[in-house]
Amino acid sequence: MSKENQRVMNVLFIDDNRIDHQVFRGLLELCDVPVRLIVLDNGEAAITFCKNLTDLAMIPDVIFCDINMPKINGWGFLDEYSKLDIAQRKKNSALYDIQFVDA
């Protein structure tokens, strides 16, 4: 399938580390797939974003979430997200814990 015919995947990336944002963007570029990337700094911002979604086409297909974050951590985000209406509409979305290791 040509890249033009591929569906754009919505990826939500939640992490408070700006360097991890850059690393993740670079990894996605290497994958060479059409992605709409939403990057947020903490679970609270992610919950607010998800609560305010009005365009169902923007619901995340995949969520990468750090566990250790300020305001609302990854576990708190997961708990709150699972209660949202959009989570019920997109039951097939995947949630991953991420940990980048400093070398």
C-alpha positions in Angstrom: 0.0 0.0 0.0 1.4 3.4 -0.9 2.1 5.9 1.8 -0.6 8.2 0.4 -3.3 5.5 0.9 -2.3 4.6 4.5 -4.5 5.8 7.3 -2.9 8.3 9.6 -2.3 6.8 13.0 -3.0 9.1 16.0 -0.2 8.7 18.6 -0.4 10.4 22.0 3.0 10.7 23.7 3.0 11.8 27.4 6.3 12.5 29.1 7.7 15.3 31.1 11.2 15.0 29.6 11.8 17.2 26.5 14.7 15.1 25.4 12.5 12.0 25.4 10.1 14.0 23.1 12.9 14.5 20.6 14.0 10.9 20.8 10.5 9.6 20.3 9.9 12.0 17.3 13.1 10.6 15.8 12.0 7.0 16.3 8.7 7.7 14.6 10.5 9.3 11.6 12.6 6.1 11.2 9.3 4.1 11.0 8.2 6.1 7.9 4.5 5.7 8.6 1.9 8.4 8.5 1.5 9.6 12.1 -0.3 12.5 13.7 1.7 13.0 16.9 0.3 14.7 20.0 3.0 15.4 22.6 2.0 16.4 26.2 4.1 17.0 29.3 2.0 15.3 32.0 -1.1 13.2 32.7 -3.2 16.2 33.7 -2.6 17.9 30.3 -3.4 14.6 28.6 -6.6 14.1 30.4 -7.6 17.7 29.6 -6.8 17.2 26.0 -8.8 13.9 25.8 -11.8 15.4 27.6 -11.9 18.3 25.1 -11.6 16.2 22.0 -14.5 16.9 19.7 -13.2 15.4 16.5 -13.5 11.6 16.8 -10.8 11.3 14.1 -8.3 12.6 16.6 -8.9 10.0 19.3 -5.5 8.3 20.0 -4.9 4.9 18.4 -1.8 4.4 20.5 -0.7 6.1 23.8 2.8 6.0 25.0 2.9 7.2 28.6 5.7 7.8 31.1 4.8 6.5 34.6 6.8 9.0 36.7 5.4 12.5 35.9 4.3 15.5 37.8 0.7 16.5 38.5 -0.9 13.2 37.4 1.5 10.3 36.9 1.0 7.5 34.3 -1.1 5.3 36.6 -3.4 8.2 37.4 -3.7 9.1 33.7 -4.6 5.5 32.9 -7.2 5.4 35.6 -8.8 8.7 34.5 -8.5 7.9 30.8 -10.3 4.6 31.2 -13.4 6.5 32.6 -13.6 8.8 29.6 -16.2 8.3 26.8 -13.5 8.4 24.2 -11.8 5.4 25.8 -15.0 3.5 25.4 -15.3 4.5 21.7 -11.8 3.4 21.0 -11.5 0.3 23.0 -8.8 -1.1 20.6 -6.3 1.7 21.4 -3.1 0.5 22.9 -1.3 2.0 25.9 2.4 1.6 26.5 4.6 2.5 29.4 7.8 4.1 28.3 11.2 4.3 30.0 14.1 5.8 28.1 17.4 4.8 29.7 20.3 7.3 29.8 23.4 5.7 28.4 
